[in-house]
Amino acid sequence: MTATRLSRRIVSLISVGVVAIGLALPAGAESGGGSAPARVAAPSNDNFHDALPLGIGDFGGLTNVGATLQSGESPSVDSYLQGATVWFKFTARRAGQMRITTRGTDAAFNHVLAVWRGPRVRRLRLVAVDSTLHASGPRFSRVLFHVRRGVTYRVDVGGYPDCCQAAEGNFTLHRHVVR
């Protein structure tokens, strides 16, 4: 049965009140080629060692769509669960207070923002964490923390999981020196 004939059949079943649960299209019907739909490629900064540099300023158009948790990466940060993480890094040029937020991120994207210190994913020390899962308040994450000159910090943004998989979405990061 072709995809067109199948969709006409589904429409006719719906119009007479028949509901089909778990209906699968025949092989190739959805793509026209007989192969499974293509999986979204993971972002280039999906893994800790591929962290993208994070400068001072505002950075939009970021995503965790297609990202994973890598081997050794904890699915829990403080009291938050996370998955589908992407990584960024920066080295503090001077000591002071740093603020990172996800202000401007789609409010429907439930995520965790975490800042870490450490050389490897299995040996990280949490510096700061926040999530969009506040009972009230803003629908973005924000962290304020002290940085030491010359120290490299790692930042991850991960989707907060629902019952079956981690949330995925697009986000914006803002990194600013407070004082």
ABEGO torsion letter per residue (X at the ends): XBAAAAAAAAAAAAAAGBBBBGBBBBBGAAAGAGBBBBBBBBBAAABAAABBBBBBEBBBGBBABGBBBBBGBBABBEABBBBGBBBBBBBBABBEBBBBBABGBBAABBBBBBBBBEABAAABBBABBBBAABABEBABBBBBBBBBBGBBBBBBBBBBBBAABBBBEBBBBBBBBAX
